[in-house]
Amino acid sequence: MEERPEREDRHLEELRQAMYSRTLSEKLVPRERRTLDLSRPLIGEDWKREEDALNPSLVAPRQISWFRVALWWILGIAITFFLGAGGFFVYYFTIGGGALAASPQNIDIVIAGPPQVEGGAPTEFQLGITNRNRVPLQLVELVITYPPGTRSAEDYVTEFPSQRISLGTIEPGGSSQGTVRAVLAGKGGDRQKLKVEVEYHVAGSNAIFVASRDYAINFSSSPLAVTIDGNTQAISGQPVSLTVNVANNVNIPMRDVVLDIDYPFGFKFSSASPPPTQDSFWTLGDFAPGTKRSITISGTLSGGAGDERIFHVRAGTRSQFSHSTVDTTLADSTFAVGISQPFLNLSIAVNDSTSTKPNIVVTPGEKVTIGITYENNLSVPISNVIIVARLSGIGIDGSTVKSTDGFFRSADDSVFFDRTTTNGRFSSLAPGAKGTVSFSFQMPSGDELEHYTNPHLDISVNAAGKRVAEAGVPEVLQATARQSISLASELQLIATGLYYSNPLGPSGPMPPKAGFETTYALVLTVRNTTNKISNAVLTARLPPYVRWMGFSNSQAEQLSFNQAEGTVTWHLGDIEPNVGLGDTPPRQAVFEIGFTPSSSQIGQQPALLQNITLRGVDASTTEPISRTVDDLTTNIAKVSKSSPDIKIVGEPGFSASNATVVK
């Protein structure tokens, strides 16, 4: 290995001499040129040499073994434990429980009682207190906090939320034992908590120390039982009735039992027996052992077919007699009612109107026709169908009720349809069968409604029939429909003219003479019968040949005149019912005008006031209402009025012959 450089140098020197020698250069033969190989040759084999083996203990291992990792973890955990333990002991013996002369941790509280408690029955608990401190416990007070609704076991009436018992002094190593008794309230399956606290003092300190412990109470049964009876299916809008039964399950009296019902959405309460104390709350009073009381609730359910409505009933006690809530629930129950499709689909049409509005408006004295359409919704026939339409609200003259397929019963103001009145049509209705029955009547006139306010007529239709149920037993079915008819108020508008009775005195020729001015007082009178009219406004227009002269009572009413347009506006606002009837004066507006006739009007009775219109909204029916009267002319013996039933005449002493314009 060491001689190789000298041999290579000698070889290079011989090659150099041959290149520059004249004799040897000609003997040099060119060799074939070789392509450069870019592959990296294997090298290093000539450089290998054997090394002496080293002692393994002197060389660090490439990886730490699992045993050494475990040792590191054990060391870390041990350090953490000792640091935590040191911190705990420093805290405990400086400011923690160990620094106290009598630590609560050294007071044992033992509570022994039945594994399950019967709600409403007296229950006993054994309590034991042991002092494991090195100093005595002084002025020891045992405080027991009972679950809500607990009552005294002495009279079963007195509220017993907590109890305090004085134990005096408990020496080191000493103990105190005793028994407490109470009537716990709860329903089966409930879990409550009994809390026991020991309050004590130690010598040389005014502080009160407390040790406590909780005891879980499981109720095995309820002192009250609540059941609900009723139909599980109802038709939307049809009356439903439920009976709630409350019974005492224990052998001791239950005091001041109360009950509350959560009504479902869509339920409208109508009555209950006995009636509720407040809304859906009943005070049932004391229950002797074995006592049972029932509450019957009636109302209507609304909803779509297939809907379900849940009634939730809770019975129990209250913490104070002034409360209207169930503070401690001792029993509860739910009752589900499904909404089913009515067996007979009923609809009511008023005056052939197919409107679905719950309230239809008609005018006093109008003839009203009622059509009742029915359809069998079942897949089986319905037999012995009966439809009864009852009229309630304002009185209807029975002599005006007419029907070709029904009978009017004046005893209960009902129109009755059955198989006898329909020529056997209602003996049996096939599946899908439908038809219509009808009747008509006359609405009362405005004079007959003088003492009514917001009069209306309610039509309630009830249908009944029988089908053979799935069990093969005949089943009675019911369906209902309702429609309300309101009467629009008899709003009356009267326009009159005055010459001789003009408040400012008569002026000008009479009869009116061409080219000369004659003055008149124009009076607008408004009367109203049954319903309040809101936002009432009266408008009228003066012809171009009439001159405006002013209001006579502008302070009493809101009147205005637009000179450019020649319009008179009277803002009446609200017109109360019975205005102008009996002792109530009407609403009036009085103003004066001057009329100068033209020669072209000779022989005519020209208009003094035109386009007289009163508009407003009937507050009872929420429908717009309007009244229009004829133009007021120089013939003031003639009155312009909105109703032919109004008994009124023109100005006394005025002759119609004085109404025509003369030359």
ZIDAKA-V486428 format. One record per residue. N is the residue number from 1. PSI is psi as a letter, one per 30 degrees, with the letter a starting at -180 (NA if undefined). OMEGA is omega in whole degrees, -180 to 180 (999 if undefined). D_FIRST is the distance of its C-alpha to the first C-alpha in Angstrom with 2 decimals. Layout:
N_PSI_OMEGA_D_FIRST ; N_PSI_OMEGA_D_FIRST
This chain:
1_e_-176_0.00 ; 2_f_-177_3.82 ; 3_f_-175_5.75 ; 4_e_180_5.91 ; 5_e_-179_8.69 ; 6_e_-180_10.69 ; 7_e_179_10.97 ; 8_e_179_12.17 ; 9_e_-180_14.56 ; 10_e_179_15.96 ; 11_e_178_16.66 ; 12_e_-180_18.50 ; 13_e_178_20.49 ; 14_e_180_21.74 ; 15_e_180_22.85 ; 16_e_-180_24.75 ; 17_e_-179_26.58 ; 18_e_-178_27.68 ; 19_e_-177_29.13 ; 20_f_-179_31.32 ; 21_k_-180_32.33 ; 22_e_-176_35.75 ; 23_e_-175_35.04 ; 24_f_-176_31.70 ; 25_e_-179_32.40 ; 26_f_-178_34.95 ; 27_f_-180_32.56 ; 28_k_-179_30.24 ; 29_k_179_31.06 ; 30_k_177_30.67 ; 31_l_-180_28.72 ; 32_k_-177_30.12 ; 33_k_-179_29.49 ; 34_k_178_27.80 ; 35_k_-179_29.00 ; 36_k_178_26.80 ; 37_j_-178_25.94 ; 38_f_180_26.61 ; 39_k_-177_25.33 ; 40_k_-179_22.44 ; 41_l_175_19.47 ; 42_k_180_17.97 ; 43_l_174_14.94 ; 44_f_-179_13.36 ; 45_e_-180_12.71 ; 46_f_-175_8.93 ; 47_f_179_9.76 ; 48_k_174_12.14 ; 49_k_-178_12.37 ; 50_k_178_15.50 ; 51_l_177_17.86 ; 52_k_-180_20.79 ; 53_k_179_24.07 ; 54_l_178_26.54 ; 55_k_-178_30.30 ; 56_f_-179_32.16 ; 57_f_-179_34.93 ; 58_f_-176_32.73 ; 59_k_179_31.86 ; 60_k_179_34.69 ; 61_l_179_35.52 ; 62_e_-180_35.24 ; 63_k_177_38.99 ; 64_k_-177_42.08 ; 65_l_-180_43.78 ; 66_f_-179_47.44 ; 67_e_180_48.65 ; 68_e_176_47.46 ; 69_e_179_49.21 ; 70_e_179_52.40 ; 71_e_179_52.28 ; 72_e_179_52.07 ; 73_e_180_55.07 ; 74_e_180_57.11 ; 75_e_180_56.45 ; 76_e_-180_57.55 ; 77_e_-179_60.70 ; 78_e_180_61.64 ; 79_e_179_61.37 ; 80_e_-179_63.48 ; 81_e_-178_66.09 ; 82_e_177_66.50 ; 83_e_179_66.83 ; 84_e_180_69.45 ; 85_e_178_71.33 ; 86_e_178_71.44 ; 87_e_180_72.79 ; 88_e_-178_75.41 ; 89_e_177_76.70 ; 90_e_180_76.91 ; 91_e_-174_78.95 ; 92_e_-175_81.06 ; 93_g_176_82.11 ; 94_d_-179_82.68 ; 95_f_-179_84.35 ; 96_a_-177_84.09 ; 97_f_-180_86.31 ; 98_f_179_85.16 ; 99_f_-179_86.65 ; 100_k_176_90.12 ; 101_e_178_92.45 ; 102_j_-175_93.46 ; 103_k_175_90.79 ; 104_f_179_91.83 ; 105_f_-179_88.87 ; 106_g_176_90.70 ; 107_j_-180_93.82 ; 108_k_176_94.05 ; 109_j_-179_96.22 ; 110_k_179_97.13 ; 111_k_180_99.00 ; 112_k_180_100.46 ; 113_l_-180_102.29 ; 114_k_179_102.78 ; 115_f_177_99.73 ; 116_k_-175_101.86 ; 117_k_176_104.85 ; 118_j_-178_107.88 ; 119_k_179_108.63 ; 120_f_179_112.03 ; 121_k_178_112.49 ; 122_k_-179_112.52 ; 123_k_179_109.19 ; 124_k_176_108.42 ; 125_k_175_105.23 ; 126_k_-178_104.52 ; 127_k_176_102.70 ; 128_k_-180_101.10 ; 129_k_-180_99.76 ; 130_k_180_97.78 ; 131_j_177_96.75 ; 132_g_176_93.50 ; 133_l_-179_93.34 ; 134_f_179_94.08 ; 135_l_179_96.96 ; 136_l_174_100.10 ; 137_k_-175_100.56 ; 138_l_178_103.71 ; 139_h_-177_106.03 ; 140_k_176_104.20 ; 141_k_177_105.21 ; 142_j_-178_104.27 ; 143_k_-179_104.04 ; 144_k_178_103.97 ; 145_j_-176_103.39 ; 146_l_177_104.61 ; 147_l_179_103.67 ; 148_k_178_105.81 ; 149_f_180_109.24 ; 150_k_179_109.64 ; 151_l_-178_113.27 ; 152_k_177_115.02 ; 153_f_180_115.70 ; 154_e_-177_119.10 ; 155_f_179_120.78 ; 156_g_-177_118.13 ; 157_e_-173_119.01 ; 158_k_175_117.59 ; 159_k_-174_114.19 ; 160_i_-176_111.72 ; 161_e_-178_108.53 ; 162_l_-179_107.58 ; 163_k_-180_108.86 ; 164_k_-178_108.54 ; 165_k_179_109.17 ; 166_k_-179_109.33 ; 167_f_179_107.62 ; 168_b_-177_108.21 ; 169_k_175_105.68 ; 170_j_-177_103.00 ; 171_l_176_101.78 ; 172_k_-178_98.18 ; 173_f_-179_97.58 ; 174_l_-179_100.88 ; 175_l_177_101.57 ; 176_k_-177_104.28 ; 177_l_179_105.17 ; 178_l_-178_107.62 ; 179_k_175_108.55 ; 180_l_-174_109.07 ; 181_k_-179_110.89 ; 182_l_176_110.98 ; 183_j_-177_111.63 ; 184_k_-178_108.39 ; 185_k_177_108.48 ; 186_l_178_106.01 ; 187_l_-178_105.77 ; 188_k_-179_104.07 ; 189_f_179_100.30 ; 190_l_174_100.14 ; 191_k_179_97.93 ; 192_a_-175_99.16 ; 193_k_173_98.15 ; 194_k_-177_100.08 ; 195_k_179_98.83 ; 196_k_-180_99.61 ; 197_k_176_99.07 ; 198_j_177_99.70 ; 199_k_-177_100.67 ; 200_l_174_100.84 ; 201_l_172_100.92 ; 202_l_-178_99.42 ; 203_k_177_101.00 ; 204_g_-179_100.53 ; 205_k_176_99.60 ; 206_f_-178_101.74 ; 207_l_176_98.99 ; 208_k_178_99.48 ; 209_k_-174_96.59 ; 210_k_169_96.25 ; 211_k_-174_94.66 ; 212_l_176_94.97 ; 213_k_179_94.32 ; 214_l_179_95.00 ; 215_k_-178_96.47 ; 216_k_-180_96.12 ; 217_k_177_99.38 ; 218_k_-179_99.48 ; 219_k_-179_102.80 ; 220_f_-178_103.80 ; 221_l_-180_106.93 ; 222_k_178_108.92 ; 223_f_179_112.35 ; 224_l_175_113.56 ; 225_k_180_113.34 ; 226_k_175_113.46 ; 227_l_-178_114.20 ; 228_k_178_114.99 ; 229_k_178_117.29 ; 230_l_178_117.75 ; 231_k_179_116.97 ; 232_f_177_113.29 ; 233_k_179_114.08 ; 234_l_178_115.99 ; 235_k_-178_116.83 ; 236_k_-180_115.92 ; 237_f_-179_118.94 ; 238_k_179_120.82 ; 239_k_175_122.07 ; 240_l_-179_120.04 ; 241_k_178_121.02 ; 242_k_176_118.90 ; 243_k_180_120.05 ; 244_k_-179_117.93 ; 245_k_179_118.72 ; 246_k_-178_117.81 ; 247_l_177_118.40 ; 248_k_-176_117.96 ; 249_f_-172_115.67 ; 250_l_-176_116.10 ; 251_g_176_119.00 ; 252_l_-180_119.36 ; 253_k_174_120.82 ; 254_k_-174_118.55 ; 255_k_172_119.76 ; 256_h_178_119.72 ; 257_k_179_117.88 ; 258_l_-177_116.87 ; 259_k_-179_115.48 ; 260_k_-179_113.61 ; 261_k_172_112.92 ; 262_j_-180_110.24 ; 263_k_179_111.70 ; 264_l_176_109.38 ; 265_k_180_109.05 ; 266_f_179_111.97 ; 267_k_178_114.45 ; 268_j_-178_117.70 ; 269_k_177_119.67 ; 270_e_-179_123.43 ; 271_l_178_124.91 ; 272_k_177_124.32 ; 273_j_-3_126.52 ; 274_l_-179_126.52 ; 275_l_-180_125.57 ; 276_l_175_122.41 ; 277_e_179_122.70 ; 278_k_179_120.47 ; 279_c_-179_118.70 ; 280_h_-176_116.74 ; 281_k_180_117.23 ; 282_k_171_119.76 ; 283_j_-175_121.04 ; 284_f_177_121.95 ; 285_a_-176_123.05 ; 286_k_178_122.95 ; 287_j_173_122.14 ; 288_l_178_123.76 ; 289_k_-180_121.99 ; 290_f_-179_122.31 ; 291_k_177_123.42 ; 292_k_178_122.46 ; 293_l_-176_123.14 ; 294_k_176_122.62 ; 295_k_178_122.16 ; 296_k_-176_122.93 ; 297_k_179_121.22 ; 298_k_179_122.25 ; 299_a_178_120.70 ; 300_k_177_119.12 ; 301_k_176_115.56 ; 302_k_179_114.15 ; 303_l_179_110.99 ; 304_l_178_109.62 ; 305_k_-178_109.85 ; 306_f_178_106.98 ; 307_l_178_106.56 ; 308_k_-180_106.63 ; 309_k_-175_108.25 ; 310_k_171_107.48 ; 311_k_-180_110.04 ; 312_k_-177_108.61 ; 313_k_178_111.03 ; 314_k_177_110.30 ; 315_k_-179_112.67 ; 316_b_-178_112.35 ; 317_l_178_113.59 ; 318_l_-176_113.47 ; 319_f_179_112.82 ; 320_k_-178_115.93 ; 321_f_-180_119.22 ; 322_f_-178_118.89 ; 323_k_176_115.69 ; 324_h_179_115.90 ; 325_l_174_112.57 ; 326_j_-177_111.27 ; 327_e_179_109.25 ; 328_j_-179_108.32 ; 329_k_179_107.90 ; 330_f_177_109.17 ; 331_k_175_109.23 ; 332_l_-178_108.32 ; 333_l_177_108.52 ; 334_l_-180_107.82 ; 335_k_-177_109.80 ; 336_k_177_108.59 ; 337_k_179_111.01 ; 338_k_177_109.90 ; 339_j_-179_111.43 ; 340_l_-180_112.70 ; 341_k_179_114.26 ; 342_k_-179_118.07 ; 343_e_-180_119.83 ; 344_j_180_122.20 ; 345_k_-177_120.88 ; 346_k_174_123.58 ; 347_k_-176_123.93 ; 348_k_176_126.82 ; 349_k_179_127.92 ; 350_k_-179_130.43 ; 351_h_178_132.60 ; 352_g_178_130.30 ; 353_k_178_127.37 ; 354_g_-179_123.98 ; 355_k_178_122.55 ; 356_g_179_120.34 ; 357_k_-180_121.36 ; 358_f_-177_122.62 ; 359_k_178_125.53 ; 360_k_-177_127.91 ; 361_k_175_130.42 ; 362_l_-179_133.97 ; 363_l_177_137.08 ; 364_k_-180_140.20 ; 365_f_-177_142.77 ; 366_k_173_140.26 ; 367_k_-176_140.41 ; 368_k_177_137.15 ; 369_k_-179_135.96 ; 370_k_175_133.42 ; 371_k_-180_131.44 ; 372_j_180_129.47 ; 373_k_-179_126.87 ; 374_l_177_125.57 ; 375_k_179_122.94 ; 376_j_-179_121.96 ; 377_f_-175_118.21 ; 378_l_178_118.09 ; 379_g_179_117.36 ; 380_l_179_120.58 ; 381_l_175_124.23 ; 382_k_-177_125.90 ; 383_l_176_129.50 ; 384_h_-180_132.37 ; 385_k_177_130.82 ; 386_k_176_132.59 ; 387_k_-180_131.92 ; 388_k_177_133.65 ; 389_j_-177_133.48 ; 390_k_180_134.75 ; 391_k_179_135.91 ; 392_l_-177_135.60 ; 393_b_178_135.85 ; 394_l_-179_138.78 ; 395_k_177_141.86 ; 396_k_177_142.43 ; 397_j_-176_145.95 ; 398_f_-179_145.94 ; 399_f_180_148.56 ; 400_f_-179_146.00 ; 401_k_-179_143.38 ; 402_k_177_143.41 ; 403_k_179_141.33 ; 404_f_-179_141.77 ; 405_g_179_139.51 ; 406_l_-179_139.73 ; 407_k_180_142.27 ; 408_k_177_142.61 ; 409_j_-178_143.32 ; 410_f_-179_144.98 ; 411_e_180_144.63 ; 412_g_178_140.91 ; 413_h_-178_140.57 ; 414_k_173_138.44 ; 415_k_-169_138.31 ; 416_k_178_137.88 ; 417_k_175_136.43 ; 418_a_-176_136.43 ; 419_f_180_137.27 ; 420_e_-179_140.99 ; 421_f_-178_140.72 ; 422_g_179_138.17 ; 423_h_176_140.15 ; 424_f_-178_137.70 ; 425_e_-178_134.56 ; 426_g_176_133.11 ; 427_e_179_133.87 ; 428_k_176_130.37 ; 429_j_179_127.52 ; 430_l_177_125.06 ; 431_k_-180_121.31 ; 432_f_-179_120.70 ; 433_k_-180_124.44 ; 434_l_-179_125.39 ; 435_a_-177_128.47 ; 436_k_169_130.38 ; 437_l_-174_133.44 ; 438_l_172_135.15 ; 439_l_-179_137.92 ; 440_l_179_139.28 ; 441_l_-180_141.17 ; 442_k_176_142.53 ; 443_k_177_140.87 ; 444_l_179_143.24 ; 445_l_-180_144.61 ; 446_e_179_143.91 ; 447_e_-180_147.20 ; 448_f_-179_146.33 ; 449_g_-173_142.99 ; 450_e_-176_144.55 ; 451_g_178_143.51 ; 452_k_172_140.05 ; 453_k_-177_136.78 ; 454_h_-177_133.78 ; 455_k_177_135.53 ; 456_l_179_133.46 ; 457_k_179_133.94 ; 458_k_177_131.40 ; 459_j_178_131.27 ; 460_k_-178_129.50 ; 461_k_177_129.20 ; 462_k_179_128.61 ; 463_k_178_128.16 ; 464_l_178_128.27 ; 465_l_-179_127.95 ; 466_k_172_126.98 ; 467_l_176_124.28 ; 468_j_-177_123.31 ; 469_l_-179_120.16 ; 470_f_-179_117.26 ; 471_g_180_118.82 ; 472_g_-178_122.07 ; 473_k_177_123.99 ; 474_k_-177_125.85 ; 475_k_179_124.10 ; 476_k_-178_125.79 ; 477_l_-179_123.75 ; 478_l_175_124.30 ; 479_l_-178_123.29 ; 480_l_172_124.26 ; 481_l_-177_124.33 ; 482_k_175_125.65 ; 483_k_179_126.87 ; 484_k_179_128.37 ; 485_k_178_130.90 ; 486_k_178_131.62 ; 487_k_175_134.67 ; 488_k_-179_134.27 ; 489_k_178_136.47 ; 490_i_180_139.85 ; 491_k_-174_139.21 ; 492_k_179_142.41 ; 493_k_-178_142.91 ; 494_k_177_146.39 ; 495_k_-180_147.38 ; 496_l_177_150.97 ; 497_k_-179_152.88 ; 498_k_173_155.59 ; 499_d_-180_158.32 ; 500_e_-179_161.23 ; 501_g_179_158.91 ; 502_k_-179_156.52 ; 503_f_179_155.50 ; 504_g_179_156.04 ; 505_k_-180_159.38 ; 506_k_-179_160.39 ; 507_k_178_160.08 ; 508_l_-177_161.01 ; 509_l_175_163.29 ; 510_j_9_163.45 ; 511_l_-179_163.17 ; 512_k_-175_160.47 ; 513_k_-178_161.79 ; 514_k_178_159.92 ; 515_f_-180_158.86 ; 516_k_-176_159.48 ; 517_k_173_156.98 ; 518_k_-178_157.50 ; 519_k_178_155.27 ; 520_l_167_154.03 ; 521_k_179_152.11 ; 522_k_-176_149.41 ; 523_k_174_148.41 ; 524_k_-176_145.18 ; 525_k_180_145.27 ; 526_k_175_142.40 ; 527_l_-179_142.90 ; 528_k_-176_140.37 ; 529_d_-162_140.79 ; 530_e_-172_138.01 ; 531_k_175_134.52 ; 532_k_176_133.11 ; 533_k_-177_132.34 ; 534_l_174_129.39 ; 535_h_-178_128.70 ; 536_k_179_132.11 ; 537_k_176_132.92 ; 538_k_178_136.12 ; 539_k_177_136.30 ; 540_l_-177_139.28 ; 541_k_175_140.18 ; 542_k_175_143.23 ; 543_l_-176_144.67 ; 544_f_-179_144.77 ; 545_g_180_148.56 ; 546_k_-179_148.28 ; 547_k_177_147.74 ; 548_k_-177_145.75 ; 549_f_174_147.77 ; 550_l_180_145.68 ; 551_l_175_145.08 ; 552_f_180_147.69 ; 553_h_-176_145.30 ; 554_f_-179_141.98 ; 555_f_-178_141.30 ; 556_e_-178_141.50 ; 557_l_180_139.25 ; 558_j_-177_136.25 ; 559_k_178_137.84 ; 560_l_179_136.74 ; 561_k_178_137.96 ; 562_j_-175_135.90 ; 563_e_-176_138.25 ; 564_e_-177_136.01 ; 565_f_-180_135.78 ; 566_g_-177_139.07 ; 567_k_174_137.47 ; 568_k_-180_138.55 ; 569_k_179_135.85 ; 570_j_179_136.59 ; 571_j_-178_133.61 ; 572_f_-178_134.98 ; 573_b_180_131.70 ; 574_k_175_132.29 ; 575_j_-175_135.56 ; 576_l_176_136.29 ; 577_l_175_137.96 ; 578_g_174_141.78 ; 579_k_-179_142.20 ; 580_g_179_145.72 ; 581_k_179_146.80 ; 582_b_-179_149.26 ; 583_f_-179_149.43 ; 584_k_-178_146.18 ; 585_l_177_146.89 ; 586_l_173_145.11 ; 587_k_-177_142.71 ; 588_k_172_144.59 ; 589_k_-177_143.97 ; 590_k_176_147.00 ; 591_l_-175_146.95 ; 592_k_177_149.56 ; 593_l_175_149.59 ; 594_k_-176_151.99 ; 595_j_177_153.01 ; 596_j_-176_154.56 ; 597_l_176_155.42 ; 598_l_178_155.47 ; 599_f_179_158.36 ; 600_f_-179_156.09 ; 601_g_179_156.06 ; 602_k_-179_159.83 ; 603_g_-179_160.79 ; 604_l_174_157.29 ; 605_i_-173_155.79 ; 606_l_178_152.53 ; 607_k_175_149.51 ; 608_f_180_149.08 ; 609_k_-174_145.64 ; 610_l_174_143.17 ; 611_h_-178_139.93 ; 612_j_-174_140.48 ; 613_k_176_137.45 ; 614_k_-180_136.18 ; 615_k_177_132.57 ; 616_a_180_130.62 ; 617_k_176_128.55 ; 618_j_-174_130.06 ; 619_f_-179_128.20 ; 620_e_-178_128.92 ; 621_f_-177_127.78 ; 622_g_179_125.34 ; 623_k_175_126.88 ; 624_k_-179_128.11 ; 625_k_-180_131.88 ; 626_l_177_134.15 ; 627_k_179_137.87 ; 628_k_178_139.65 ; 629_l_179_143.38 ; 630_l_177_145.61 ; 631_k_177_146.27 ; 632_k_-175_148.92 ; 633_a_178_151.86 ; 634_f_175_155.08 ; 635_i_-175_156.68 ; 636_f_171_155.89 ; 637_f_179_158.22 ; 638_k_-177_155.36 ; 639_k_173_152.30 ; 640_j_-176_148.74 ; 641_l_-175_147.04 ; 642_f_-178_143.97 ; 643_k_179_145.70 ; 644_f_-179_149.05 ; 645_f_-178_149.62 ; 646_k_-180_150.00 ; 647_j_-180_153.68 ; 648_k_180_154.31 ; 649_l_180_156.78 ; 650_a_-176_156.78 ; 651_k_179_158.61 ; 652_k_177_162.04 ; 653_f_-180_164.94 ; 654_k_180_162.92 ; 655_k_180_164.35 ; 656_f_179_162.28 ; 657_f_179_164.79 ; 658_g_-177_163.43 ; 659_f_-175_159.92 ; 660_k_180_160.59 ; 661_k_-180_160.22 ; 662_l_-178_163.55 ; 663_NA_999_164.49
